[in-house]
Amino acid sequence: MKIIEFDILVIGSGIAGQTVAKTCVKEGLTVAIADNREYGGTCANRGCDPKKVLLGPTEIWESAKKLNKEGITSIPKLNWKKLQKFKRKFTQPVPLAREKELSGLGIKLYHQSPKFIDENTLSIEGKTIRAQKIVIATGQVPRKLNFTGSKFLKSSDDFLKLKKLPNKIIIIGAGFVGMELAHMAARAGSKVLVLEVGNRILNDFDKDLSEHLLQVSKQLGIKFNFNVEISKLKKLRKNYVVNYIVDEKKHSQKARLIFNTAGRVPSIDDLNLKKGNVHYSKKGVQVNEYLQNTGNPNVYACGDVSDHSLPLSPLSSVEAVIVSENILHNNRKKIDIAVVPTVAFTIPNLASVGLSEEVAKKRYKNVIVNYQSVPYWYNAKRINLEEYAYKIIINERTKIILGAHILSPYAAETINLFTMAINMELTTDALKSMIFTYPTWANDIKSMI
């Protein structure tokens, strides 16, 4: 069988894969990309971007609700069908645009998940491909749940393209995806039940602020069950019934749709990595400080699929630049990522950067923890906000900020200022001395420290 040769084969067409492919082809290398889904990746097609488009009108709805009878005379109704039509203006052009751009650069495109044959050879679309360097940038996929009837579960992908929002839905998993979908659905008129195997929401975020958000979520009408063990999911004619156990008591709930948001895992199952001597774990493709695989030196990994990475699009693009540099210049750039902020796009947002209170107290002898709920501050009062809270962690000796955790409608923006302050090792005195516009949410950070 004829072997097709390339300098670089990139697996995955998200932001990480695109960045590597475009950088390498512009340097004169022969490049191919393979993807078994729409070109453009998760974020643009079925993740961050469409989620934010659908989220936008719910923010307006929330603002109007807060100010009803305070100058706003009626609360607007959300039309889910029209929201989806608006969202498709952003998502529908993506795959074709990405394919046109990449092929226009001379990159060969494949539409299937490759399988390793040996360290440099893969099978794609019935063809045998050999590449000098292989970059795995396949991202993550929903974690599969293993109980009777789990095949009937829907994913966040399904939620974001629903033509009609059901009257009642059940969401399994109270991580950031589950909480974002729950808030979106509840404000769009759906009754929402969240089932969580753990004892709290948003386990990766600050516990105290997560509790504040839980109370806001309950006020919105979202119901929660914690410490859940799901036993069975059954399909009825139009609905589904989920059976589960809490504190040794059996429960049963019915809904039109049930969604699995119980985390995401590296998308590597279809790659036949063992044949390629590619080392991997449950966390993803194992890499060294150059983002080079620890088993096969011809393989690199970047983005969510790497065991080094956090599942965040901005980090994926940074890692892709590092991989490109190391392919082109023989491993001259090590991965050295500064602190990275994370956000749950609920309303209000819950945002975090740097160290948690627990980690900071273990790592440093003396820390200051500024933790308050401040719905009485001006920015909160002027929009009738019921909850506004923060927790800032400071090194008592150096006055350098170690971590910041914020719950507010604009926490996703405000957290960027703390990210900059931590990365630049600014002291609280330095931050307080700066002049910000007033009255703004950004100016509030000086009161937080």
C-alpha positions in Angstrom: 0.0 0.0 0.0 1.2 3.5 -0.9 2.4 5.6 2.1 1.6 9.3 2.1 4.3 11.4 3.7 4.0 14.6 5.7 6.3 16.5 7.9 3.5 17.2 10.4 0.3 15.5 11.1 -2.1 17.4 13.5 -5.0 15.5 15.1 -7.7 17.9 16.0 -8.8 21.2 14.4 -9.6 23.3 17.4 -7.6 26.4 18.3 -4.5 24.4 19.4 -4.4 22.2 16.3 -5.1 25.1 13.9 -2.3 27.2 15.5 0.3 24.4 15.1 -0.8 23.6 11.6 -0.7 27.2 10.3 2.6 28.0 12.0 4.3 24.9 10.6 3.0 25.2 7.0 4.0 28.9 6.9 7.6 27.7 7.7 7.5 25.5 4.6 6.7 22.1 6.2 4.1 19.8 4.7 1.2 19.6 7.0 -2.0 17.5 7.3 -4.9 17.8 9.8 -7.4 15.1 10.8 -10.6 15.6 12.7 -13.6 13.3 13.0 -16.0 16.2 13.8 -16.7 19.6 12.4 -13.6 21.6 11.7 -13.0 24.5 14.2 -13.0 22.5 17.5 -15.2 22.5 20.6 -15.0 26.1 21.7 -16.2 27.6 18.4 -18.7 25.0 17.4 -20.2 23.5 20.6 -18.6 25.1 23.6 -17.6 28.5 24.8 -18.8 30.6 21.9 -22.4 29.3 21.4 -22.8 29.1 25.2 -22.0 32.8 25.6 -24.4 33.7 22.7 -27.3 31.9 24.4 -26.2 33.2 27.8 -26.4 36.9 26.7 -30.2 37.3 26.6 -30.5 35.5 30.0 -28.3 38.3 31.4 -30.7 40.9 30.1 -33.6 38.9 31.6 -31.9 38.8 35.0 -31.2 42.5 34.9 -34.8 43.3 34.0 -36.1 41.0 36.8 -33.9 42.7 39.4 -35.1 46.2 38.4 -38.7 45.3 37.8 -40.8 48.2 39.2 -37.7 50.2 39.6 -38.0 51.8 36.2 -38.4 48.5 34.3 -42.1 48.0 33.9 -42.2 44.4 32.6 -39.9 41.4 32.5 -39.1 40.3 28.9 -39.8 36.8 27.7 -37.1 34.6 26.3 -37.8 33.0 22.9 -35.6 29.9 22.8 -36.2 29.2 19.2 -35.1 32.6 18.1 -32.1 32.5 20.5 -31.0 29.3 18.7 -31.4 31.0 15.3 -29.2 33.8 16.5 -26.6 31.4 17.9 -26.4 29.6 14.5 -25.2 32.8 12.9 -22.0 32.3 14.9 -21.6 28.5 14.7 -22.8 27.6 11.2 -20.1 29.4 9.3 -17.3 28.0 11.4 -16.5 24.6 9.9 -16.5 25.7 6.2 -14.5 28.8 7.0 -11.9 26.9 8.9 -11.6 24.3 6.1 -11.3 26.9 3.5 -8.6 28.8 5.4 -6.6 25.7 6.2 -6.8 24.2 2.7 -6.0 27.6 1.2 -2.7 27.5 3.1 -1.8 24.1 1.5 -2.8 21.9 4.5 -4.2 18.5 3.6 -7.5 17.9 5.4 -8.9 14.5 6.6 -12.2 13.8 8.1 -11.7 10.8 10.4 -10.0 10.0 13.6 -6.5 8.5 12.8 -5.3 5.3 14.4 -1.6 4.7 15.1 0.0 1.8 13.3 3.5 2.5 14.7 5.4 5.4 16.1 5.2 7.5 12.9 2.5 5.8 10.9 -1.2 6.1 11.1 -4.3 5.0 9.2 -6.8 7.6 8.1 -9.7 7.2 5.7 -8.3 3.9 4.5 -5.0 5.6 3.7 -1.6 5.0 5.3 0.0 8.3 6.5 3.6 8.7 7.8 4.6 11.9 9.6 7.9 13.0 11.1 6.1 14.8 13.9 2.6 14.1 15.2 0.6 16.6 17.3 -2.4 15.4 19.3 -4.8 18.2 19.9 -8.1 16.3 20.2 -9.5 18.1 23.3 -11.9 16.5 25.6 -15.3 14.7 25.4 -18.0 14.1 28.0 -17.2 11.5 30.6 -19.2 8.3 30.0 -21.4 7.2 32.9 -21.9 3.5 33.5 -25.4 2.5 34.8 -28.4 0.9 33.2 -29.9 3.2 30.6 -27.0 5.7 30.5 -27.1 5.5 26.7 -30.1 7.7 26.8 -28.2 10.6 28.4 -27.8 13.8 26.4 -24.6 16.0 26.5 -23.9 19.7 26.6 -23.5 19.5 22.8 -27.2 18.4 22.6 -28.3 21.1 25.0 -26.7 23.9 23.0 -28.5 22.9 19.8 -31.9 22.2 21.3 -34.7 23.4 19.0 -37.1 23.6 21.9 -36.3 23.8 25.6 -38.3 21.2 27.6 -40.5 22.1 30.5 -38.4 20.0 32.8 -34.8 18.8 32.6 -32.5 16.9 34.9 -28.7 17.6 34.9 -26.3 15.0 36.3 -23.2 16.9 37.6 -22.8 20.2 39.3 -19.5 21.3 37.8 -19.1 24.4 35.8 -20.8 23.0 32.6 -23.8 21.7 34.6 -24.2 24.9 36.6 -24.0 27.0 33.5 -26.7 25.0 31.7 -28.9 24.9 34.8 -28.8 28.7 35.1 -29.5 29.1 31.4 -32.4 26.7 31.3 -34.0 28.0 34.5 -34.0 31.6 33.2 -35.4 30.4 29.9 -38.4 28.8 31.7 -37.4 25.2 32.3 -37.7 23.5 35.7 -34.3 22.1 36.6 -33.1 19.4 38.9 -29.4 18.9 39.4 -28.1 15.6 40.7 -24.5 15.6 42.1 -22.5 12.6 43.3 -20.5 14.9 45.6 -21.6 17.1 48.5 -21.4 20.5 46.8 -21.5 22.4 43.6 -18.4 23.6 41.7 -15.9 21.5 43.6 -12.9 23.2 41.8 -14.0 26.6 43.1 -13.9 28.2 46.5 -16.2 26.4 48.9 -17.6 29.5 50.6 -18.4 31.4 47.4 -19.8 28.2 45.8 -22.3 28.1 48.8 -23.3 31.7 48.0 -24.0 30.7 44.4 -25.9 27.6 45.5 -28.3 29.9 47.4 -28.7 32.1 44.4 -29.4 29.1 42.2 -32.1 27.8 44.6 -33.8 31.2 44.6 -33.8 30.9 40.8 -35.9 27.7 41.2 -33.1 25.2 40.5 -33.4 22.1 42.8 -30.5 20.0 44.0 -29.8 16.6 45.3 -26.3 15.8 46.6 -24.5 12.6 47.5 -26.4 10.9 44.7 -25.9 7.3 43.5 -27.7 6.8 40.2 -29.0 3.3 39.7 -31.0 3.3 36.5 -32.4 5.5 33.6 -35.5 4.3 31.8 -37.0 5.6 28.6 -40.8 6.2 28.6 -42.9 7.2 25.5 -42.0 10.9 25.8 -40.0 11.2 29.0 -37.3 9.6 30.9 -37.2 8.4 34.5 -34.1 8.3 36.6 -33.8 6.2 39.7 -31.2 7.1 42.3 -30.2 6.7 45.9 -29.5 9.4 48.5 -28.7 8.5 52.1 -29.8 4.9 51.4 -33.3 6.1 50.3 -34.6 5.4 46.8 -35.8 8.3 44.7 -37.3 8.6 41.2 -37.7 11.7 39.0 -39.1 12.2 35.5 -38.0 14.7 32.9 -38.3 15.3 29.2 -34.5 15.2 28.8 -31.6 14.2 31.1 -28.1 15.6 30.6 -24.7 14.2 31.5 -22.4 17.0 32.7 -20.4 14.9 35.1 -17.0 16.1 33.8 -15.0 15.7 30.6 -12.1 13.3 29.8 -9.3 13.4 27.2 -10.5 12.4 23.7 -7.9 9.6 23.0 -9.9 6.4 22.9 -10.0 6.1 19.1 -6.3 6.8 18.5 -4.8 3.4 19.3 -2.1 5.1 21.3 -0.4 1.9 22.5 0.5 1.0 18.9 2.3 4.4 18.6 4.1 3.9 21.9 2.4 7.1 23.1 2.2 7.3 26.9 -1.0 8.4 28.4 -3.1 8.3 31.6 -6.6 9.2 32.7 -5.5 12.9 32.7 -4.5 12.7 29.0 -1.4 12.4 26.8 1.6 12.5 29.0 4.1 15.2 28.2 7.4 16.6 29.4 8.3 20.3 29.9 8.5 20.7 26.1 5.0 19.2 25.7 6.6 16.2 24.0 5.2 12.8 24.8 7.2 10.8 27.4 7.0 7.6 25.3 7.2 8.6 21.7 9.5 11.7 21.1 7.9 12.2 17.7 4.6 13.0 19.3 3.6 16.3 21.0 0.3 17.2 22.7 -1.3 20.5 23.4 -4.7 21.8 24.6 -7.2 20.0 26.8 -5.9 16.5 25.7 -2.5 17.1 27.3 -2.0 15.9 30.9 -0.3 19.2 31.6 -3.2 21.4 30.5 -6.3 22.9 32.1 -9.4 22.7 29.8 -9.3 26.4 28.9 -9.1 27.8 25.3 -6.6 30.6 26.1 -4.2 28.1 27.5 -4.6 25.8 24.5 -3.4 28.5 22.1 -0.4 29.3 24.4 0.6 25.6 24.4 0.2 25.4 20.7 2.7 28.2 20.2 5.2 26.3 22.4 4.7 23.0 20.5 5.2 24.9 17.2 8.4 26.4 18.5 9.7 23.1 19.7 8.9 21.3 16.4 10.6 24.0 14.3 13.6 24.6 16.6 14.3 21.3 18.3 12.8 21.7 21.7 14.1 25.1 22.7 11.0 26.4 24.6 9.8 24.9 27.9 6.3 25.2 29.2 6.0 27.9 31.9 2.5 29.1 32.3 1.7 31.8 34.8 -1.5 31.6 36.9 -4.6 31.1 34.8 -8.1 32.4 35.7 -11.2 30.2 35.5 -14.9 31.2 35.4 -18.2 29.5 35.7 -20.6 31.6 33.5 -23.5 31.4 35.8 -25.3 34.6 36.8 -23.6 35.9 38.8 -20.3 34.6 37.5 -18.0 32.7 39.9 -14.4 33.4 39.0 -11.1 32.3 40.5 -7.4 32.7 40.0 -4.3 31.7 42.0 -4.3 29.8 45.2 -7.2 28.6 47.2 -7.5 29.4 50.9 -6.6 25.9 51.9 -3.5 25.6 49.6 -2.3 29.1 50.6 -2.4 28.3 54.3 -0.4 25.1 53.7 2.2 26.8 51.6 2.7 30.0 53.5 3.1 30.6 57.3 0.9 33.7 57.5 -1.8 34.7 55.1 -4.6 37.2 55.2 -8.0 36.1 54.0 -10.4 38.9 53.1 -13.8 37.2 52.8 -17.0 39.2 52.7 -20.5 39.2 51.2 -21.2 42.8 50.1 -24.6 43.2 48.5 -24.7 46.6 50.2 -21.8 48.0 48.1 -22.9 50.6 45.6 -22.4 48.5 42.4 -24.6 45.8 43.8 -27.3 48.1 45.2 -27.8 50.1 42.0 -28.9 46.9 40.2 -30.7 45.3 43.2 -28.2 42.5 43.3 -28.9 40.0 46.1 -25.4 38.5 46.3 -21.9 39.9 45.7 -19.0 38.2 47.5 -15.3 37.9 47.4 -12.4 36.1 49.0 -8.9 37.5 48.5 -5.8 35.6 49.8 -2.8 37.8 50.6 0.8 37.0 51.8 0.9 38.8 55.1 4.7 39.3 55.0 5.1 40.5 51.4 1.6 41.9 50.8 1.5 40.1 47.5 -1.8 38.7 46.3 -1.8 34.9 46.2 -5.4 34.2 45.1 -8.7 35.8 44.3 -12.2 34.4 44.2 -15.2 36.6 43.2 -18.9 36.1 42.8 -20.5 38.9 40.8 -22.2 39.6 37.5 -18.9 40.8 36.1 -16.5 38.5 38.0 -15.4 37.1 34.6 -13.9 40.6 33.8 -12.8 41.6 37.2 -10.8 38.5 37.8 -8.5 39.5 34.9 -7.2 42.4 37.0 -6.3 40.0 39.8 -4.7 37.7 37.3 -2.4 40.5 36.1 -1.7 41.5 39.7 -0.7 38.0 40.7 1.4 37.4 37.6 3.3 40.7 38.1 3.6 40.1 41.9 1.9 43.4 42.7 1.5 44.3 46.3 -1.8 45.4 47.8 -0.3 48.9 48.3 0.7 49.1 44.6 -2.8 48.1 43.6 -4.5 50.5 45.9 -2.4 53.4 44.6 -3.7 52.9 41.0 -6.5 55.2 39.7 -9.4 53.3 38.2 -12.6 54.7 36.7 -15.4 55.2 39.2 -18.0 53.9 39.9 -17.0 50.6 38.3 -16.7 46.9 39.3 -13.0 47.1 38.7 -12.6 49.9 41.2 -14.1 47.6 43.8 -11.0 45.5 43.9 -9.2 48.2 45.9 -11.8 47.7 48.6 -11.4 43.9 48.5 -7.7 44.1 49.4 
